[in-house]
Amino acid sequence: MKKKVYRNTPAFIFLAWGTFGLFVFLMMLGLYHLKEPLMVKGYYLMGSVGLISSSFTLAKVIRDNQEDEERYNRVYKALETTKTDDTEV
């Protein structure tokens, strides 16, 4: 049975999620203590949530495109190898 290999160490994963959580907390704390009307706080909150969610979506799209490109290159090279093998016979 194959053991699953992770690209990132547990410490790096903890660091990534820990800093993300810390800065979301600090942003919410800053919004709470902001001396502006509720409408302005809501606008900043809406913008912050949109920025966070679009960052996750963008990271996923970039990763998926890179993986698709690698997969396409492997398939393309395999097809090229098959074509050259067929023409040699």
C-alpha positions as CSV (number, residue, x, y, z in Angstrom):
1,M,0.0,0.0,0.0
2,K,1.3,3.4,-1.0
3,K,1.8,6.1,1.6
4,K,0.3,9.5,0.7
5,V,3.0,12.1,0.3
6,Y,2.2,15.7,1.1
7,R,4.0,18.6,-0.6
8,N,3.9,20.8,2.5
9,T,5.1,20.0,6.0
10,P,2.6,20.2,8.9
11,A,4.5,23.2,10.3
12,F,4.1,25.1,7.1
13,I,0.4,24.2,6.9
14,F,-0.1,25.5,10.5
15,L,1.9,28.6,9.7
16,A,-0.3,29.4,6.6
17,W,-3.6,28.8,8.4
18,G,-2.4,30.4,11.6
19,T,-1.4,33.7,9.9
20,F,-4.6,33.7,7.8
21,G,-6.7,33.3,11.0
22,L,-4.6,35.9,12.8
23,F,-5.0,38.6,10.1
24,V,-8.7,37.9,9.7
25,F,-9.1,38.4,13.5
26,L,-7.1,41.6,13.4
27,M,-9.1,42.9,10.5
28,M,-12.4,42.2,12.3
29,L,-11.0,43.7,15.5
30,G,-10.1,46.9,13.6
31,L,-13.5,47.0,12.0
32,Y,-15.2,46.7,15.5
33,H,-13.2,49.5,16.9
34,L,-13.5,51.8,13.9
35,K,-15.2,55.1,14.8
36,E,-17.5,55.2,11.7
37,P,-21.2,54.6,11.2
38,L,-22.4,51.0,10.8
39,M,-23.0,51.5,7.1
40,V,-19.3,52.2,6.6
41,K,-18.2,49.3,8.7
42,G,-20.6,47.0,6.7
43,Y,-19.0,48.3,3.5
44,Y,-15.5,47.5,4.7
45,L,-16.7,44.1,6.0
46,M,-18.3,43.3,2.7
47,G,-15.2,44.3,0.8
48,S,-13.0,42.3,3.1
49,V,-15.0,39.1,2.8
50,G,-15.1,39.5,-1.0
51,L,-11.4,39.9,-1.1
52,I,-10.8,36.9,1.0
53,S,-13.1,34.6,-1.0
54,S,-11.9,35.8,-4.3
55,S,-8.3,35.2,-3.2
56,F,-9.1,31.6,-2.4
57,T,-10.9,31.2,-5.8
58,L,-8.0,32.8,-7.7
59,A,-5.5,30.5,-6.0
60,K,-7.6,27.5,-6.9
61,V,-7.9,28.6,-10.5
62,I,-4.2,29.2,-10.8
63,R,-3.3,25.8,-9.3
64,D,-5.8,24.0,-11.5
65,N,-4.6,25.7,-14.6
66,Q,-1.0,24.7,-13.8
67,E,-1.9,21.1,-13.1
68,D,-3.9,21.0,-16.4
69,E,-0.9,22.4,-18.3
70,E,1.4,19.7,-16.8
71,R,-1.2,17.0,-17.6
72,Y,-1.6,18.3,-21.1
73,N,2.2,18.4,-21.7
74,R,2.5,14.7,-20.5
75,V,-0.3,13.6,-22.8
76,Y,1.1,15.6,-25.7
77,K,4.6,14.1,-25.2
78,A,3.2,10.6,-25.0
79,L,1.3,11.2,-28.3
80,E,4.4,12.6,-30.0
81,T,6.4,9.5,-28.8
82,T,3.6,7.2,-30.2
83,K,3.6,9.1,-33.5
84,T,7.4,8.8,-34.0
85,D,7.3,5.1,-33.0
86,D,4.6,4.5,-35.6
87,T,6.5,6.3,-38.4
88,E,9.7,4.4,-37.8
89,V,8.0,1.0,-38.5
